[in-house]
């Protein structure tokens, strides 16, 4: 076998490593090779994988690896696209040692040896070097592009490698396409003649499940790699589960911080104490809502980093529809629970408090504590459900501050929907992160929006009633700084389950 060399330095390059399944990612220019790699490997750095509408961005082979638990599990070689496939196939056939038998893997090696140090077939030689060393093929095509002779020549050249071959149909969803996917059947028929498997993979829409399925498909090609790739998928699943658990912890930490947040302002009791008090309240209120929004944005940025979107940042809070604006009454209509749901959740919280009363009286209330607690909790939630987000206010003792003034303390809002709006906001961010693939490079900011009418894009009102009740109990305790360990663990499990549902996509 001829060792591949760097054309500029003449050094031998080892594309394939023992024990690491390796696939050369091949395709004509602008077929989405780099986009597929970026999504598969969760890489959003243009310096590593450049995704561009300009043809010919990949001009030489580049090694990229899937690393799990510190070990290289899979290796991909991003190759330049074919430039002259028809002419290259003609030259390969001319080099066949036995014309009757036709060309094979040795002929590809002879072709590279013949043209590698010339100015002919430069890209073809580069993309074939990993193949003659033993790499498999991941061939990326756009099913919205008509199948023509040049593509058929590419397919034939790749077939000659005799290694494991997987073809990927990567739709581009061009707005100008009147009939998207109209060539997909023709592609599948032709690819099926020369490739072990053919799969559809939308690099700009694939979630974790689709990434996992494409990686898992690799173990169907060469049974010698099956045990290795099965372990790789198990490690991939474990790593994803660990991310989800950490995401749930971060979201719960955000809620805990937000629910316990208080803002203070001092004011002097001058000749117009009420005016001074109003100014102090306005100042503290502005700081309060700004800090809540900043906490939410910090959490969104932490989630972006956790899911390896390291070149995207969460947009700062702005008017409703683009971010979280808790001071706007529309936020309270569009996010959180419905009035009916608040009533039932409030009843569950009140009933929990009532159970404590019954236990403290050894049951002599005959269950009236539970009944009364549930009724009061539900009624309060019902009547406050549509209220504007008025902040709780407490005043310090007169003259307690230096100079004889008072300290005013604001927060949190009295509305029982407050915690649910906070949870909705960060879950909507999470959904946007999960839906954003690493091939997307057009926007550097992640907006937090829920498009449509009332609650059209919201999430928490769709949660199961039992989950809402458990979360409502934890919200109440967290706001009071009690944060019972058992209830906190249950709430975290509910948040994690919600994240898993978001990852699975919308329910039918």
N, C-alpha and C positions, 0 to 999 in steps of 0.2 A: 504494500500500500504506500502511496506517495504521501509524505508528510506535508501538510499545507504550510505555506510561508506567507509572512507579511511582505507584500510586494515592494514596499519602500525600504525595509531594513534587511530583508532576506532571512529573518529569523523564522524558525519553525514554530508553529502555533498549535497547541493541543486543544482542539475544540471539544473532544470527548474525554471524559474522565471515567475511570473504572468505577462501577457501582452507582453512577449517577445517570439515569435516563436522560438523553439529550435529543432535542428536536430543533431542527433548523426551520425557522418561520420564513416561508417563501411565498412570493406572489408578485404580480406585476405592480408597477408603481401606482400609488393611490388606491390600492385595494383594501387598505386598513390594517396592514400588518402591525404597525406600531400601536394602533388603537387597541387591537386585540391583546397585545402584550401588556400594554399599560393597565388594562382592566384585569387581566389574569393575575398580574404581579402587584397590583395596587401601587402603581408608581405614577405620581403626578408631576414629576420634575422634568421640565423640558430639557435640562442639561443631560438627563439620562435617557429618556425616551421622548424624542421630539415628534409631536403630532402636528402636521401642517397640511394645508390644502395644496401647497406647492409640490409638484412632482419631484421625485429623486431626493427626498430628505435623507434616506438611508443610503449612504454611498459605500459603506464597507461593513463587514460582519462585526457584530457586537454581541458579546456574551452577557446574558442576563439570567439570574438564578432565582428560584423559589427557595428561600431559606426558612426552615421551621425548627424551633428549639435549638438554634445555633448550627444546624447542619444543612448543607446544600442537598435538597431533595430532588429537584428537577432543574435542568439547564435548558435554556432556550437561546438560540442564536438568531438574532435579528439580521437578516441578509438584505442586500440590495435587490431590487426587482429585476426581472428579466428585461433585457433591452432588445435582443435579437433572437428570440426563441426559435423561429423558423430556420434561420441561417445556422444557428447553433446545432439544431437537430440534424440538419443536413451534414454538417461537419462531423458530428458524432457518428452518424451512420457510415460515413466514408472511412472512419478509423476502425471499424469493426474488423476483428481478426478473421472472422468467418462470416462472409457476406450472407451465406445461406442461413446461418443461425441468427444473425443480426447482433446488434450491440447489447452490452450488459454492463454490470458495475465496473468491470475492468476497462471498458471502453470510455466511461466517464472519467476514470483516472487518467487514461491516455490523453483524453481531450484537455484536461486541466494541465497535464505536463506539457502538452504541445503549445498551448496558447497562454499559459500563466504569465510568462515574462515578455509578452508582446502587447501591442495596443489593440488587439482584436479580442472580442468577447470578454472584456475586462469584468463586467458585472456577473456574467454567467460563470466565469471561473471562480470568482469570490463566493458565490452562493453555493457552488458545487463542492467546495473544499470541505465543509463540515460533513457533507453527505458521503464523500468517498472515505472519510475517516470513520464513519459508522453511525452518524446521527440519523434519527428518523426525520420525517417531514411533517410539518404543520403548514398546509397550503391554504392561504387565505384568498377568497375571491368575493366579489360583489355580485350577488345574484340579480341585481338590477341592470347589469351590463351584459350586452349580448355576447353569447359564446361565439367566438370566431376562430379562425385557423391558428392564430398566434397562441391562444389559450390552449388549444388542442396540442400544439407542439410543446408547450410548457408541461402539460400533464404527462405526455409521453416521456419527456426527459426525466421527470421526477419518478416515473414508474421504473425506469432503468436502474435506479439506485438500489432497488430490491429490499430496502429497509422498511420499517413500519411507517405507514402513511395515513394521516388523518386530514381530511379536507374540511374547511370551515367556511360556511356561507355567512358573510358579514354584511347585512343590509345597511345601506347608507341613508335611507329614508329621505331622498332628495325631494324638495318641494316641487320641483319641475316634473317629477315622474307622474305621468297620468295613470300608469298601471304598475305600481310597485310590485316587485317579485315575479314579474311576468316571465322571466327567463329561468326561474329557480328549478323547474322540472327538467329543463334541458341540461342545466348544470349538474343536477343530481344524476341524471342518466349517464352523462359522460364521465363524471368523477367516479361513479360506482364501478366502472370498468377497471380502474387503476388504483383505487384507494381502499384501504381496509375499512374505513368508516367515513361517513359524511355527516356533519353536524351543523346546525344553525346556531350562531352566536352573535348577538347584537352587542357590539362592544360599547355602545353608548346607552344601553338600557339594561344590561345584565346585572342582576343582583348576585348575592353570595351563592344562592342555589344554582344559578346558571354557571357561575365560575366553577363551582364544585363539580357539576355534572361534566363540564368539558375536561377538567383535569382527570376526573374518574374515567372518562372515555379512553384516556391514554392506556389504561391497564388492560383494555380489551384487544389491543393491537399485538403486543408481544408478551406471551405468557411468561417469559423469563423474567420480566419486570413486575409481575403481578404482586408478589409479596411486598416488594419495595413500595410500589405505588399504593397498595392497600394501607400500609403504615403511614404513607404520606397523607392520605385522605383522613385517617384517624387523627393525625397531628393537626391537620387543618381544621377539623371539626372542634377539637379541644381548644385550639387557639381562638377560634371564633366564639365559643362558649365563654371563654375567659374574658374576651372583650365585652360581651354582653353583660356579664356580671359586673365588670368594672364600670360600664356605662350606667347600670342601675344604681350603683353606689354613688357615682358622681351626681346623678339626677336627685337622689335622695338627699345628698349633702347640700345641694342647691336649695331644695325645698326647706330643709331644716334651717339653713341660714336666712332664707327669705322670711319664713314664718316667725322667726325670733327677732327679726330686725326692728330696731327702734331708732328714730332720729330725734335729736334734741336741739332746742334753740332757747337762748336766754333773752329776756326783755325786762326793761326797767318799768316800774309802775309810775309813770310820769303823770302829767296833767291829763293825758288821754290814754289810760291803761288799756282800754278795749282796742283802740287802734294799734297800739304797740303789740298787743297780743295777736291780733289778726296778721300783722306783718311777720311776726315770729312764726306763726303757724304756716303762712304761705312759704316762708323760706325753708322751714323744716320739711314741709310737704314736697317741695320741689326736690330737695336732696333725697328724700325717702324714695320717691319714684325713680329718680335717676340711679340710685344705688341698686334698686331691684332690677332695673333694666341691665345695668352693668353686670350684676351677678349672673343674670340669664345669658348674657353674651359671653362671659367668661366660661360658663358651662358649655355653651355651644362650641367655643373654640377648643376646649378640652376634648369634646367628643369628636370634632374634626380630626384632631391630632391622633386620637385613639384609633380612628378608622383610616389613618394614613393619608388624609387630605392635608398634607403639610404646607401646601401652597395656596390654600383657601382659608379665608377668615370670615367669621360671622359678621354680618352687617350690624352696625350699631342700631339701637332702637330708634325708630322713626315713626311717622304717622301710621295709623292702623292700616293693615294691608301690606306693609313692608316690614313691620317689626312690632315689638311689644310696647304698647302705650297704655299703661294701667290707669292713667289719669283720664282716659277717654271713655265715655259711656258706651261707645260702640263695641269696645273690647269686651265689656261685660255682657253684651248681648250675643256676641259671636262665639265666645269661647267658654269653656267650663261646662257645668251641668245645666240641664233644663230646670225650670222651676219645680216641676214634679219630682225630678230626681233628687234635687236638693232637699225636698221635703222628706223623702224616704231615707236619704243619707243622714239628715239631721235627726230623724227619729231614731236611727240606729245608734247615733252618738249619745242622744239623750237617754235611750234605753240602757246603754252601757253605764252611764252615770247612775241611773236608777238601781241597777243591779248592785252597785256598791252600797247604796243606802240600805237595801234589803239585807245584805250580808252584815252590815254594821248593827242592825237591830235584830239579828238572829232570826230573820224571817217573820217577825211579828207584824210587819206591815201587810202581810198576806199578798205580796207581789204588787202592791199599789205603787211602790217606788219605781218599778220598771214601767208600769203603765203611765204614770204621771211624767216620768223623765222622757219617755218616748214621745208623748203628746206635746210636751213643751218644746223639745228639740225640733220636732217636725214643724210646729207652728212658727217658731222663730225663723227657721230656714225658709218657710213659705213666704212670710211677710217681708223678709229681707232679701229675697232672691232677686228682685228687680231693682233693689235700691242702688243708688249711686255709691261709688267706692269712698264713703266717708271714713277718714282715718280715726282710729281710737285716739283720744286725747287725755292726757293726765297732766295736772299742774303741780309743780313743787310748792312747798310752803312759802308763803310770802316772806320776803326778806332773807331767804336762805342763801341767795347768791350774793357774791361780793357787790357791794354798792346798793344792796337792798332790793334787787330784782327777783324775778322768778324764772324757773326753768320749765319749759313746756316739752313734753315728750309725745311724739306721734308714732302711730303704727301698732298693729297692722290695720288694714281696712276692716270695718265691722261686717262687711258683706261675707256670708259663708262661702260664696263662690270664689273668693280670693285664691285659696290654695289650688282649686281646680283650674283656674285660669293660668296660674303659674305652671302647673303640670302640663296643661295643654300646650302652652308656648314652647316648652322644651321638648315635648314629644313631637311637635310639628317640625322643630329643627332636626330632631333625630330622623324623622321620616325623610326629610330633604337630604340628609347625609347618606342614608342608606340607598336612596334613589340616584344619587350622584355617582357616576362611574369615574374612574381615574383617567379615562380617555377624554373627559370634558375639560377643555382648557380655555374656554371663551370667557368665563366669568370668574373673577378672583374673590368674590364675596358671596356668602351664603345668606340669602334672605330668609326671614321667618314669616311666611305668609300663609293664609288660609283663604284661597280664592273662592268666590261664590257668595251666596247669601248667608243668612244666619246659620252658623255652625256647619256650613257646608264642608269646610276642610278641617273641622275640629275633630278631636279623637276621644276625649274622656267621656263624652256623653254616650259613646258606643260600648263602654266597658260593661261587663256583667254586673248586675246589682250587688252580688256578694262582694265583688272586688271593690266597688265603690264604697260600700259600708266599711270594709276593713281599712281602706285608705282614709276615709273620713275620721275614723277613730284615731288613727295615727296622726293626722293633721292636727287634731285638737290637742293631743298630748305634746306634739312637737312645738306648737305655738305657745304652750305654757311651760316649756323647758323640761317636761317630765320624761318624754321619749322612752317609754317602757321598752326594754330590750326585745321581749318576745313580739310585741306589736310592731316594733321597728323592723325586725327580721321578716315578719309577715308582709309588711308594706313593701319592703325591698323585693321580696319574691313576686308580689303582684306587679311591681314596676317592671321587673325582668320579664315576666310573662307577657306584659303589654308590648315590650320591645320585640319579643319573638313574633308576636302577631303582626307588628308593623313590618318586620323583615319579610314575613310571608306574603305581604301585599294585601290589597283590598279584598274584602270578602264579597262573594257573589250575592 
